[in-house]
Amino acid sequence: MESLSPNELEVAQLIVETLNLEEISAEEIEPGTPLFRDGLGLDSIDALELSLGIKQKYGIQLKADDENITEIFSSLSRLTRFIQDNR
């Protein structure tokens, strides 16, 4: 299991808390694991809730019509990088 950077752990904790994921802890989310489908199994409603959580915590607004939204939400590491780049 690949260890998480402090920033990845912070974002993983946000994911777990925002989406009330009871079956997984933040530490168990691999940086490269897909957040949707075969990875964590998140869906579009989860994406909306997570976008709201990111806006509340970091002041970053993610829009569904952003051409890079699929890439941004592709994995924990990619989402963390996006948040760091836009803080």
C-alpha positions as CSV (number, residue, x, y, z in Angstrom):
1,M,0.0,0.0,0.0
2,E,1.4,3.4,-1.1
3,S,1.5,5.9,1.8
4,L,-0.3,9.2,1.4
5,S,1.3,12.6,1.5
6,P,-0.1,14.9,4.2
7,N,-2.1,16.8,1.6
8,E,-3.5,13.6,0.1
9,L,-4.5,12.4,3.6
10,E,-6.3,15.7,4.2
11,V,-8.2,15.4,0.9
12,A,-8.9,11.7,1.6
13,Q,-10.3,12.6,5.0
14,L,-12.5,15.2,3.3
15,I,-13.8,12.6,0.9
16,V,-14.6,10.1,3.7
17,E,-16.2,12.7,6.0
18,T,-18.2,14.5,3.2
19,L,-19.6,11.3,1.7
20,N,-20.0,9.5,5.1
21,L,-18.0,6.5,3.8
22,E,-18.2,4.0,6.6
23,E,-16.6,1.0,4.8
24,I,-13.2,2.7,4.2
25,S,-10.9,5.0,6.2
26,A,-8.9,7.9,4.6
27,E,-5.7,6.0,5.1
28,E,-6.9,3.1,3.0
29,I,-7.5,5.2,-0.1
30,E,-4.6,4.7,-2.5
31,P,-3.4,7.9,-4.3
32,G,-3.9,6.4,-7.8
33,T,-7.1,4.6,-7.1
34,P,-10.0,5.8,-9.3
35,L,-12.6,7.7,-7.3
36,F,-15.4,6.5,-9.6
37,R,-16.6,3.2,-10.9
38,D,-14.2,0.3,-10.1
39,G,-12.2,2.4,-7.6
40,L,-14.1,3.9,-4.7
41,G,-17.4,3.5,-6.6
42,L,-18.5,7.1,-6.3
43,D,-21.3,8.4,-8.5
44,S,-22.5,11.8,-9.8
45,I,-24.3,12.6,-6.6
46,D,-21.1,12.0,-4.7
47,A,-19.3,14.3,-7.1
48,L,-21.7,17.1,-6.3
49,E,-21.4,16.6,-2.6
50,L,-17.7,16.4,-2.8
51,S,-17.6,19.5,-4.9
52,L,-19.6,21.3,-2.2
53,G,-17.2,20.1,0.5
54,I,-14.2,21.3,-1.5
55,K,-15.8,24.7,-1.9
56,Q,-16.6,24.9,1.8
57,K,-13.1,23.8,2.9
58,Y,-10.8,25.3,0.3
59,G,-12.9,28.0,-1.4
60,I,-12.4,26.3,-4.8
61,Q,-15.5,26.0,-7.0
62,L,-15.6,23.0,-9.3
63,K,-18.2,23.1,-12.1
64,A,-19.7,20.2,-13.9
65,D,-19.2,21.8,-17.3
66,D,-15.4,22.2,-16.7
67,E,-13.7,20.4,-19.6
68,N,-11.1,18.9,-17.1
69,I,-13.6,17.7,-14.5
70,T,-13.2,14.0,-15.4
71,E,-9.5,14.3,-15.0
72,I,-9.7,16.3,-11.8
73,F,-11.8,13.6,-10.2
74,S,-9.9,10.7,-11.7
75,S,-8.0,9.9,-8.5
76,L,-7.1,11.1,-5.0
77,S,-3.6,12.2,-6.2
78,R,-5.1,14.2,-9.2
79,L,-7.8,15.8,-7.0
80,T,-5.2,16.8,-4.4
81,R,-2.9,18.3,-7.0
82,F,-5.9,20.3,-8.4
83,I,-6.7,21.7,-4.9
84,Q,-3.0,22.5,-4.2
85,D,-2.7,24.3,-7.6
86,N,-5.9,26.4,-7.0
87,R,-5.6,27.3,-3.3
